[in-house]
Amino acid sequence: MAHKIVLIDSPLNENDIARELVPAGFELTLVRPDAPDFMSMMQDAEYLVGFSDPRVNDAFYKNAPHLKLVQLTSAGYDRCDIEAARRAGIPICNNGGANSTAVAEHALMLMLAVSRRLVWQHANVAAGRWRGNDSSQARMYELRDRTLGIIGFGTIGKKVARMAQAFDMRVQYYDVERLSEEREDALDVRFRLMNEILRTSDLVSLHVPLLPATRHLIGTAELKLMKPSAYLINTCRGPVVNEPELIEALGNGTIAGAGLDVFDQEPPPADNPLFSLPNVVLTAHLAGPTYDNQYHRFRNAFDNCQRVSRGETPLWIIPELRG
């Protein structure tokens, strides 16, 4: 009898790739979490794969007596009901860095876009203004010799560091898990306290999970520590930054600008003040799901399903559920 995997259907998934990669001996069923038959499909399922969903709660686990694994196709897990999973004894695993290259590239793209005022340039050319109405406004900056401060130095943060070094940037980091001096030497990075990162960096890139300790990690006090010429880049989670306080800082010149892939509310409301600011570049929480990493995400997910089916411990269990 085949092991049943339920895949949470999403417009960000390439379902044909999932069907191509599903291992022999496993049966793949696709369902949207808001579908009427979602709960009934879980009654004989052993594995749940997909983006995190708050509907995977105590009632869900009680309705899925054969479930052995919740396998995420995302790196973030802030929408998971971790305590419900703990009570059910079910491990939750993230995607094992499958989207780390995509997110790191996106962070660098935002750094380049804000430093070179890409949106402003595009708008001028498209409107027939060529270099704008006032060429003295065309002040743009290179990444070379700039100091990049990375807050959160996990898989994605480390890849951002390596890519930034290809642009001849100096890289410093802050993380609650500090690297050894040998690892810092190998990566050519240096640990700094978070206040040091904020005070001395030309660009600050955020790569932390959304936890109670990181909610509103960046607000007015932190933004005031940054250079007036500095840029904030956020590709992790919107609530890591106090959005109203960031909007105020962007409007009054506390910092030079921001590149944001994530927001407090997603999708953001039509009257979000960020839309009218000239010193921001915005993307729609699309840093992670590229076509290329569809294979990485599903390969990692199905590998973990096979590991559990063999009686092994899955990889990439989220920290709160380890041990």
N, C-alpha and C positions, 0 to 999 in steps of 0.2 A: 504494500500500500504506500502511495506517494506521501511524502511530507508536505503539508499544506502551508504555503506562504501567502499571506494577504498583503498586497501592495496598496498603500493609500494612493489613490489616483490624484494627480496634480497636473496642471498645465505646464509645470516646470520639469516634468518627467518626460523622457523619450521612452514610451512604453515598449516600442519595438526592440529597443536595446535591452530592456529588462527581460523580455521574452527570449531574446537571443542568448542571454547569459545564464538564464535559470538552469541550475545543474540537473543532471539526470537524477531521477528519483524524487524530484520536488515538483509540486504542482503550484502554479502561480495564478492567483485570483486577484483581479483589480476591482477596487470599490472606492467610491468617494465616502469620506467619513460622515457626510450629511445625508447619505442615501438611506432609505428606509430599511434596507436589508443588511446594513453594515454590521449590526450586532449579531444578527443570525448567522452571518458568514463567519463570525469569529468563534462560533461554538465548537468547531472541530479544527481550528487553525492552531498551528504550533509556533508560527513566526509572523510578526507584524513588521513590515518594512515601509518606511516613508518619512515624510516630514513630521515633526512633532505636532501633536494636536491635543488641546486641553480636554477633549472628550474621552481621552484614554485615562479614565479615572477609576475609582473603586468599583462602581457599577460595571464598567467595562471589564475589569479583571475578573469579577465574579461571573460574568457571562462568557469568559474565555478560559474554561478549566484546563485546556490542554496547552495553553500558551507557555512557551519556554524563553522567548526573547522578543524584546522591542528593539529593532534595529533602525536607527535614524539614517537618513540620507543627507542630513545636514550636520554641520559642526556644532551649532548651537542647540541647546536643549532647555532653554528657559521657559518654554511653553509646556514642558512635561510636568505631570503631577508625580514628582519624585517620591513623595511619601506614600502615595497609593501603590507605586511600583514596589517600594520597600515592604509594605504590608503584604503584598501579593507574592513577594519573593522572586520577582521577575527582573532580570538585568536589563538596563537600558544602555545601549552602546551608540556612540556617535559615528561619523563616517570615516574616521581614521585618517583625517587630513586629505580626503579625496578632492576637496575644493580649495586646498591651500594655495596652489599655484594661481588659480583664478582670482582669489581674493587679494593675494599679494600683488599680482599684476594690476588689478583694479585700483588698489591703493596708490601704486606708482602712477597710474594714469591720472588719478585725481590730483596728485602732487604736481604733475606736469601741467594739468589743465588750469589749476589755480595760479601757478607760478607764471605761466605764459598767457593767462587771461583768454583762454580758448573760446569760451562762450561769448565774451565781448568781441573778440576778433570775428567770429562767425557771424554774429548779429550785424556788425558793421558792413562786412562784405555783402551779406545777403540783402541788406537795405540800400546798397549802392553808395555807402559812405567810405568805402575803401579802408582808410586808416582812422576812421572816426571823424567827428567834427572838430576835435582838438587833439592834434598829434602829440601834445605834451602829456596826454593821459596814457600814452602807450608805454608805460613803465612795466617791464617784464623782467623776470629773474631766471637764472640758470640754477639747476640743482647742484652742479659741481661746487665743491668746497662748502656746501651748506651742511649744517648739523641737523641730522634727523633723530628725534627722540621717539622711541617705540615704547608704548605702555602696554604691557602684555607680551611676553616673549615666548609664546608656545610655538607650535609648528608654523602658523602663518607669520607670526612676528619674525621668526628666524628667516623665513623666505623673503620677507620684505627687506630685511637687513642685507641679505646677499644681493638682491636686485638693486638696492640703493647704492651699494658699493660699486656696482658696475657703472654708476653715474658719478663716481668719485665723491660720494657723500661720506661724511663722518657719522658713525652710528653709535648711539648710546641707548641703553634700555633700562626700564624698570619692570620688575616682576616680583611677586611674593616668593617665587622659587628662583633663587639666585644661582647662576651658573658658577662653576669652579673657575679659577683664574686660567687654568689650562684650556677649558672650553671657550672662555672669552677670547683668549689668544687665538685659538683656531678659527673663531668666527670674526675676529678683528672688531669686537665690540667691547664696550665698557659699561659696567653697572653704575647707575646714578640713582639717588633718591628721587622720588617723583617730583618734589619741588625743584630739584636741580634740573630735571628734564624740562619742566615747564619754563624755567627762567632762561635756559641756555640754548634751547633748540629753535631752529628756524622753521621746522615743520614738526608737528607732533601727530603721530599716527596711533590710533587706538585699536587694540587687538585683545580685549579681555572678554570673558563670558559675562553675561548679565546675571549677577548674583545680588543678594541684598547688600553686600559690601561694595559692589561696583555701580549700583544704581545712583545716578547723579554724581558719579565720580568727578566729573568736570562741571563746574558751575562758576559763578561770578568770581569767587575767591581764586580759583585755579586759573581762570582766564586772565585775571589781572596780573598774575605772575608772568604770563607769556609776553614776549616782545611785541610791540605794536606792529612789527613787520612780519610776524609769524602767522602760519596757517595751521588750522586744525583739520585733520583727516579722520573720518569715522566710517569704517566698514564693518564694525562688529554688531552693536545693537544700539538703537536710538536712545533708550532711556539711560544709557551710560552717561549721556550728556544731558544737563538740564536745558532743555530746548529754549524756553523763554529767556533764560539768562544768556544763552549763546546768541540768540537773536539780538538782544540788547547790546552785547559786546560787538557784534558785527556791525550794528548800526552806529555805534558811537566811536568806532575806531580803536577799541581796546585791542583787537587783533586785526590782521589785514584781510583775512578771509577764511573760508572753509570749503572742504570737499566732503559731501555727505552722501552715503548710499543708504542710510537708515534714519528713521524718524521716530518720534515719540508715538505717533499714531500712524499706522500703515493700512491703507493708503492715507496720506495726509489730507486734511480738509482743504477745499478749494481756496479758503481765505488764509492759509498758512502764510505768515509774513516772510518766511524764507523765500517764497516765490518772487517777491518784489525786490530782493536785495541784489545789488550788482556784483557783490564780491563773494558769491557762492557758486559752486558747481554741484548739481544735484542729479543723482541717479536713483532708480526705483528698486532698491534692495536686490540688485541683479549681479552683485560682485561674484557670487559663488556659482550659480548654475549655468556653466557654459556647456556647449555641446560636447566638448572634449572630455569633460569630467563625468559625463553620464556613465561612461564605461567604468571609470574609477569608483564611482559611488556604488553602482550595482555590483561590481566585482567584489568590493569590500563587504557589502551587505550579505551577498550570497555565500561568501567564504565564511562569514561568521555563522550563518545558518547551518552550514555543513559542520563547522566545528562543534556547535551545540548538539547536532544530531549524532556526532561521534562520542558525545559525553565529555567533550573538552570545554574549558573555560573560554568564552568568547573574548576577542580583542576589543580594546577601546571602551571598556565599561566606564561610564561617567564617574568622576571622583567620589561623588556622594554615595554611590552604591558599591564601591569597591570593598572587598573584605567582608 
